[in-house]
Amino acid sequence: MATQLEAARQGKITEAMRIVAEAEDLHPEELRALVATGAVAIPANPAHERLVPRGVGQGLTVKVNANIGSSPDRSDPAEELAKLQAALDAGADAVMDLSTGGDLRAMRAQVLANSPVPVGTVPIYQAAVDITGQDKGIVDLTADDLFKVIEDQAKEGVDFMTVHCGVNRHALERLRIEGRVTDIVSRGGAFLACWIIANQQENPFYEQYDRLLEIARAHDVTLSLGDGLRPGCLADATDRAQLTELITLGELTQRAWDAGVQVMIEGPGHVPLDQVQANIQIQKRLCHNAPFYVLGPLVTDVAAGHDHVACAIGGALAGWAGADFLCYVTPSEHLALPGPEQVDEGMVTTRIAAHAADLARGRQSAWNRDLAMAEARRRMDWDTMLSLCLDPRTARAIRESSPPAEDEVCTMCGRFCAVRLIRDYFRPGEKD
């Protein structure tokens, strides 16, 4: 079986490519050429039966991912299913199951069975839960433990996996010498750093990278090369440790492509506004224009309770600068495990950022939607306006909660509506 990358290089247009090309209003051959270079990834594990493929990368709409999953303190399969549905209802292009509590395999199975969008995981979470359940520690994991989890999840149908291959001994030494305010905030990155330090051995995902590629190629799993040393506060942004890891990820990207494996690169979390564009440009240069998947970035450290807004501000700028895939943040970030309501709010907010980025990048479909909204507002066509909203449910609920005296207007201006006052002069006879 050829991977999407291998098929594209052979000049073949797969069914997944046709589906993505139609959704993106591209000619299939144009998309095939982008996949062949690695500039576009189509995470599509053949074992994920319900999947409707999505493409991520150059020339495509900016995509949005929703993180869901349980924790040791809160593990309810019914709630996780509700969070998945909330993400899908709000327009998620992908979901990641980041569960660390309860029956992880059952959680993942229900996500795969109910998700028509690509599903991602961080396999080391499963390995950590398994080993600690045996009254051992994360430092007792073996390379075989790690790779078995990856192979098992690939067989289950996981479409993309975050693997922190760039957290190696060299990068950790750079981090130690430079020093940071928040050290390591990536959970997977911290697991591997602890393992490396305790065992005085190299990261198995880095040292045995070819073994990882062999599994990924066999199941056409897209590798999301994780940013285990991403900055966890503005003071740590764009430092030597972050860039050292990124340089390594660029080298590993080439090796993955040589092996026929699709790749995405994960990017920083906390970055001040004036450094966002530079971060995107550096990643694109060092990683050969591989699709860039960013967490936020969050442009301030003090927005707890409203981190989804800080995320959207950074995400819009990152998307305009060339990021391809935005990972949402919910209002619960840094505070608690989100529930379905927070998932919905985080998803909608980040979709607004993605749409704003598509507009700034000149995406015609985005401009057509905004123009249609402007024309509907001029006509005071409320049904059309509400249908064009990125979140029609909330827009409709707000309007219905405050009904105007005259249906044509809203309660902000009522009979003093500027649009209606001037419409008859400039456009005599035009009515809703």
C-alpha positions as CSV (number, residue, x, y, z in Angstrom):
1,M,0.0,0.0,0.0
2,A,1.4,3.4,-1.0
3,T,1.0,6.3,1.4
4,Q,-0.6,9.5,0.2
5,L,2.9,11.0,-0.3
6,E,4.1,8.0,-2.2
7,A,1.0,7.9,-4.5
8,A,1.4,11.6,-5.2
9,R,5.0,11.2,-6.2
10,Q,4.0,8.4,-8.5
11,G,1.6,10.7,-10.2
12,K,-1.5,9.0,-8.8
13,I,-4.5,11.0,-7.6
14,T,-6.1,9.1,-4.7
15,E,-9.7,9.2,-3.6
16,A,-8.6,11.2,-0.5
17,M,-7.0,13.7,-2.8
18,R,-10.1,14.0,-4.9
19,I,-12.2,14.6,-1.8
20,V,-9.8,17.3,-0.4
21,A,-9.5,19.0,-3.8
22,E,-13.2,19.3,-4.2
23,A,-13.6,20.7,-0.7
24,E,-10.8,23.2,-1.3
25,D,-12.0,24.1,-4.9
26,L,-8.7,23.0,-6.3
27,H,-7.9,20.9,-9.4
28,P,-6.9,17.4,-8.2
29,E,-3.7,17.6,-10.1
30,E,-2.8,20.8,-8.4
31,L,-3.4,19.2,-5.0
32,R,-1.4,16.1,-5.9
33,A,1.6,18.2,-6.8
34,L,1.5,19.9,-3.4
35,V,1.2,16.6,-1.6
36,A,4.1,15.2,-3.6
37,T,6.4,18.0,-2.3
38,G,5.2,17.6,1.4
39,A,3.7,21.1,1.4
40,V,0.3,19.5,2.0
41,A,-0.5,16.6,4.3
42,I,-3.6,14.5,4.2
43,P,-3.8,12.6,7.5
44,A,-5.9,9.6,6.4
45,N,-5.2,6.2,8.1
46,P,-7.0,3.6,5.9
47,A,-8.1,1.9,9.1
48,H,-10.2,5.0,10.1
49,E,-13.4,3.8,8.5
50,R,-15.6,6.9,9.1
51,L,-13.0,9.4,7.9
52,V,-13.8,12.2,5.4
53,P,-10.3,13.3,4.6
54,R,-9.0,16.9,5.3
55,G,-5.9,18.5,3.8
56,V,-3.5,20.7,5.8
57,G,-0.9,22.9,4.2
58,Q,0.0,25.3,1.4
59,G,-2.8,26.7,-0.7
60,L,-5.6,25.3,1.5
61,T,-7.9,26.9,4.0
62,V,-6.5,27.3,7.5
63,K,-7.7,24.3,9.6
64,V,-8.6,24.1,13.2
65,N,-8.1,21.2,15.7
66,A,-9.9,20.6,18.9
67,N,-8.1,18.8,21.8
68,I,-10.4,16.6,23.9
69,G,-9.6,13.9,26.4
70,S,-9.9,12.7,30.0
71,S,-7.5,13.3,32.9
72,P,-6.7,11.3,36.1
73,D,-9.0,13.6,38.0
74,R,-11.9,13.6,35.6
75,S,-12.7,10.7,33.4
76,D,-16.2,10.2,32.0
77,P,-16.7,8.5,28.6
78,A,-20.1,10.1,28.1
79,E,-18.6,13.5,28.6
80,E,-15.8,12.8,26.2
81,L,-18.3,11.8,23.6
82,A,-20.3,15.0,24.3
83,K,-17.0,17.0,23.9
84,L,-16.3,15.3,20.5
85,Q,-19.8,16.2,19.3
86,A,-19.5,19.7,20.5
87,A,-16.2,20.1,18.5
88,L,-17.8,18.6,15.4
89,D,-20.9,20.7,15.7
90,A,-18.7,23.8,16.0
91,G,-16.8,22.9,12.8
92,A,-13.6,21.1,13.9
93,D,-11.4,20.0,11.1
94,A,-9.6,17.4,13.3
95,V,-9.7,16.3,16.9
96,M,-7.0,15.0,19.2
97,D,-7.7,12.5,22.0
98,L,-5.3,13.5,24.7
99,S,-6.8,11.2,27.4
100,T,-4.7,10.4,30.4
101,G,-7.4,9.0,32.8
102,G,-9.7,6.0,32.7
103,D,-9.7,3.4,30.0
104,L,-7.7,5.2,27.3
105,R,-8.2,2.5,24.7
106,A,-12.0,2.6,25.1
107,M,-11.9,6.4,25.0
108,R,-9.9,6.4,21.8
109,A,-12.1,3.7,20.2
110,Q,-15.2,5.7,20.7
111,V,-13.6,8.8,19.2
112,L,-12.5,6.9,16.1
113,A,-15.9,5.3,15.8
114,N,-17.7,8.6,15.9
115,S,-15.3,11.1,14.2
116,P,-15.6,11.8,10.5
117,V,-12.6,14.1,10.8
118,P,-8.9,13.1,11.3
119,V,-8.1,11.9,14.8
120,G,-4.7,12.5,16.5
121,T,-3.1,11.2,19.6
122,V,0.1,11.6,21.7
123,P,1.1,7.9,22.1
124,I,3.4,8.4,25.0
125,Y,0.4,9.3,27.1
126,Q,-0.9,5.7,26.7
127,A,2.6,4.3,27.5
128,A,2.8,6.5,30.6
129,V,-0.6,5.4,31.9
130,D,0.2,1.7,31.2
131,I,3.6,1.7,33.0
132,T,2.3,3.7,36.1
133,G,-0.5,1.3,36.3
134,Q,2.1,-1.4,37.0
135,D,3.5,0.5,40.0
136,K,6.4,1.7,38.0
137,G,7.5,5.1,36.8
138,I,7.7,6.8,33.4
139,V,11.5,6.4,33.6
140,D,11.0,2.6,33.5
141,L,9.6,2.6,30.0
142,T,11.5,0.8,27.3
143,A,11.8,1.7,23.7
144,D,9.8,-1.4,22.9
145,D,7.0,-0.1,25.2
146,L,6.9,3.1,23.3
147,F,6.9,1.6,19.8
148,K,4.3,-1.0,20.7
149,V,1.9,1.7,21.7
150,I,2.5,3.6,18.4
151,E,2.0,0.4,16.3
152,D,-1.2,-0.5,18.3
153,Q,-2.7,3.0,17.7
154,A,-1.7,2.9,14.1
155,K,-3.6,-0.4,13.7
156,E,-6.6,1.1,15.4
157,G,-6.9,3.9,12.8
158,V,-5.3,7.0,14.4
159,D,-4.6,9.4,11.5
160,F,-1.8,11.5,13.0
161,M,0.4,11.2,16.0
162,T,2.4,13.7,18.0
163,V,5.9,12.4,18.7
164,H,8.5,14.5,20.4
165,C,11.5,13.4,18.5
166,G,13.4,16.6,18.8
167,V,13.6,16.4,22.6
168,N,17.1,14.9,22.6
169,R,20.1,15.2,24.9
170,H,21.6,18.0,22.9
171,A,18.5,20.1,23.1
172,L,18.1,19.5,26.8
173,E,21.7,20.6,27.4
174,R,21.0,23.8,25.5
175,L,17.9,24.3,27.7
176,R,19.9,23.7,30.9
177,I,22.7,26.1,29.9
178,E,20.3,28.9,28.8
179,G,17.8,28.5,31.6
180,R,14.1,29.4,31.3
181,V,11.3,30.8,33.4
182,T,8.9,27.9,32.8
183,D,11.4,25.1,31.7
184,I,9.2,22.5,29.9
185,V,5.4,22.8,29.7
186,S,4.8,20.1,27.1
187,R,3.5,17.0,28.9
188,G,5.0,14.6,26.3
189,G,8.2,16.6,26.3
190,A,8.5,16.5,30.1
191,F,7.9,12.7,30.1
192,L,10.8,12.2,27.6
193,A,13.1,14.7,29.3
194,C,12.6,12.9,32.6
195,W,13.3,9.6,30.9
196,I,16.5,10.9,29.2
197,I,17.8,12.4,32.4
198,A,17.1,9.4,34.6
199,N,18.4,6.8,32.2
200,Q,21.2,8.9,30.7
201,Q,20.2,7.6,27.3
202,E,19.1,9.2,24.1
203,N,15.4,9.7,23.3
204,P,14.2,6.5,21.6
205,F,12.0,8.4,19.2
206,Y,15.1,10.3,18.0
207,E,17.7,7.4,18.2
208,Q,15.4,4.9,16.6
209,Y,13.6,7.3,14.2
210,D,13.7,4.8,11.3
211,R,11.7,2.4,13.4
212,L,9.1,5.1,13.9
213,L,9.0,5.8,10.1
214,E,8.6,2.1,9.3
215,I,5.4,2.0,11.4
216,A,4.1,5.3,10.1
217,R,4.6,4.3,6.5
218,A,2.9,0.9,6.9
219,H,-0.3,2.5,8.2
220,D,0.0,5.9,6.4
221,V,0.1,7.7,9.7
222,T,1.0,11.4,9.5
223,L,3.8,12.3,12.0
224,S,3.1,15.5,13.8
225,L,6.6,16.3,15.0
226,G,6.0,17.7,18.4
227,D,7.3,20.9,20.0
228,G,8.3,19.4,23.4
229,L,10.4,22.5,24.1
230,R,7.8,25.0,23.1
231,P,7.9,28.2,25.2
232,G,5.4,28.2,28.1
233,C,5.6,31.9,28.7
234,L,6.4,35.0,26.6
235,A,9.8,35.4,28.3
236,D,10.9,32.0,26.9
237,A,9.7,32.6,23.3
238,T,12.1,32.0,20.4
239,D,15.0,30.9,22.6
240,R,17.9,28.6,21.8
241,A,16.1,25.5,23.1
242,Q,13.1,26.1,21.0
243,L,15.1,26.7,17.9
244,T,17.5,23.8,18.5
245,E,14.5,21.5,18.6
246,L,13.1,23.1,15.4
247,I,16.4,22.6,13.6
248,T,16.3,18.9,14.5
249,L,12.7,18.6,13.3
250,G,13.7,20.1,10.0
251,E,16.3,17.3,9.6
252,L,13.7,14.7,10.6
253,T,11.2,16.1,8.1
254,Q,13.5,15.3,5.2
255,R,14.1,11.8,6.5
256,A,10.4,11.2,6.8
257,W,9.7,12.4,3.3
258,D,12.5,10.2,2.0
259,A,10.7,7.3,3.7
260,G,7.4,8.2,2.1
261,V,5.9,9.4,5.4
262,Q,3.8,12.6,5.7
263,V,4.8,15.2,8.2
264,M,3.4,18.2,10.1
265,I,5.5,20.4,12.4
266,E,4.1,21.6,15.7
267,G,4.8,25.1,16.8
268,P,5.1,27.3,19.8
269,G,2.5,28.0,22.5
270,H,3.3,31.4,24.1
271,V,4.8,34.0,21.7
272,P,4.5,37.8,21.9
273,L,2.7,39.4,19.1
274,D,5.8,41.0,17.5
275,Q,7.5,37.6,17.3
276,V,4.7,35.5,15.7
277,Q,5.4,36.3,12.1
278,A,9.1,35.6,12.6
279,N,8.4,32.2,14.2
280,I,6.3,31.1,11.2
281,Q,9.0,32.3,8.8
282,I,11.7,30.4,10.7
283,Q,9.7,27.2,10.8
284,K,8.9,27.3,7.1
285,R,12.5,27.9,6.2
286,L,14.0,25.3,8.6
287,C,11.3,22.6,7.9
288,H,11.2,23.0,4.1
289,N,7.6,24.4,4.0
290,A,6.1,21.4,5.8
291,P,2.6,22.1,7.1
292,F,2.8,24.1,10.4
293,Y,0.5,23.2,13.3
294,V,0.5,25.9,16.0
295,L,-1.0,25.9,19.5
296,G,-2.4,29.4,19.6
297,P,0.0,31.0,19.8
298,L,-1.1,32.7,23.0
299,V,0.1,36.3,22.9
300,T,-0.1,37.0,26.7
301,D,0.4,35.0,29.8
302,V,-2.3,36.7,31.9
303,A,-5.5,35.8,30.1
304,A,-6.5,32.8,32.2
305,G,-10.2,32.3,31.9
306,H,-10.0,34.0,28.5
307,D,-7.1,32.2,26.9
308,H,-9.2,31.3,23.9
309,V,-9.2,35.0,23.1
310,A,-5.4,35.3,23.5
311,C,-5.1,32.2,21.3
312,A,-7.4,33.6,18.6
313,I,-5.4,36.8,18.4
314,G,-2.1,34.9,17.9
315,G,-3.8,32.3,15.7
316,A,-5.1,35.0,13.2
317,L,-1.7,36.5,12.9
318,A,0.0,33.1,12.6
319,G,-2.4,32.0,9.9
320,W,-1.9,35.2,8.0
321,A,1.9,34.7,8.2
322,G,1.6,31.1,6.9
323,A,0.6,28.7,9.6
324,D,-1.6,26.0,8.2
325,F,-3.3,24.4,11.2
326,L,-4.5,26.1,14.4
327,C,-5.0,24.1,17.6
328,Y,-7.7,25.7,19.6
329,V,-7.5,26.8,23.3
330,T,-10.5,26.8,25.5
331,P,-11.4,29.2,28.4
332,S,-10.3,26.4,30.7
333,E,-6.7,26.5,29.5
334,H,-4.3,26.6,32.5
335,L,-7.2,26.2,34.9
336,A,-9.1,22.9,34.4
337,L,-10.1,20.2,32.1
338,P,-12.7,21.7,29.6
339,G,-16.2,20.5,29.3
340,P,-18.4,20.5,26.2
341,E,-19.4,24.2,26.6
342,Q,-15.7,25.3,26.8
343,V,-14.9,23.1,23.8
344,D,-17.6,24.8,21.8
345,E,-16.5,28.3,22.8
346,G,-12.8,27.5,22.1
347,M,-13.6,26.0,18.7
348,V,-15.8,28.9,17.5
349,T,-13.2,31.5,18.6
350,T,-10.4,29.8,16.8
351,R,-12.5,29.3,13.7
352,I,-13.0,33.0,13.6
353,A,-9.2,33.4,13.7
354,A,-8.8,30.9,10.9
355,H,-11.4,32.7,8.8
356,A,-9.7,36.0,9.4
357,A,-6.4,34.5,8.3
358,D,-8.0,33.1,5.1
359,L,-9.3,36.6,4.3
360,A,-5.8,38.0,4.8
361,R,-4.3,35.3,2.6
362,G,-6.8,36.3,-0.2
363,R,-8.9,33.1,0.0
364,Q,-11.7,33.8,-2.4
365,S,-14.2,31.5,-0.7
366,A,-13.7,33.5,2.5
367,W,-14.1,36.8,0.8
368,N,-17.3,35.5,-1.0
369,R,-18.8,34.7,2.4
370,D,-18.0,38.1,3.9
371,L,-19.4,39.9,0.9
372,A,-22.6,37.8,1.0
373,M,-22.9,38.8,4.7
374,A,-22.4,42.5,3.9
375,E,-25.1,42.4,1.1
376,A,-27.5,40.6,3.4
377,R,-27.0,43.2,6.1
378,R,-27.7,45.9,3.5
379,R,-30.9,44.1,2.6
380,M,-31.7,43.5,6.3
381,D,-32.1,39.8,5.3
382,W,-31.9,38.2,8.7
383,D,-32.3,34.6,7.7
384,T,-29.3,34.9,5.3
385,M,-27.3,36.8,7.8
386,L,-27.8,34.2,10.5
387,S,-27.0,31.3,8.1
388,L,-23.7,33.0,7.1
389,C,-22.4,33.4,10.7
390,L,-19.5,31.2,11.7
391,D,-21.7,30.4,14.8
392,P,-25.3,30.7,13.7
393,R,-26.7,29.1,16.9
394,T,-25.3,31.8,19.2
395,A,-26.2,34.6,16.8
396,R,-29.8,33.4,16.5
397,A,-30.1,32.9,20.2
398,I,-29.0,36.5,20.9
399,R,-31.3,38.0,18.4
400,E,-34.3,36.0,19.7
401,S,-33.5,36.9,23.3
402,S,-34.0,40.6,22.5
403,P,-36.8,40.9,19.9
404,P,-37.2,44.3,18.2
405,A,-40.5,46.2,17.9
406,E,-40.0,46.0,14.1
407,D,-38.8,42.7,12.6
408,E,-36.6,44.5,10.0
409,V,-34.2,46.0,12.6
410,C,-32.5,44.9,15.8
411,T,-32.7,46.4,19.3
412,M,-29.3,48.1,19.0
413,C,-30.7,50.9,17.0
414,G,-34.4,50.1,16.5
415,R,-36.2,52.7,14.4
416,F,-33.0,54.7,14.1
417,C,-31.3,52.0,12.1
418,A,-28.6,53.6,9.9
419,V,-28.9,51.0,7.2
420,R,-32.6,51.4,6.8
421,L,-32.6,55.2,7.1
422,I,-30.2,55.6,4.1
423,R,-31.2,52.6,2.0
424,D,-34.2,54.1,0.3
425,Y,-32.1,57.0,-0.9
426,F,-29.2,55.1,-2.4
427,R,-31.3,52.0,-3.4
428,P,-34.9,53.0,-3.9
429,G,-37.2,50.0,-3.9
430,E,-34.7,47.5,-2.5
431,K,-36.4,45.6,0.4
432,D,-35.7,42.4,2.2
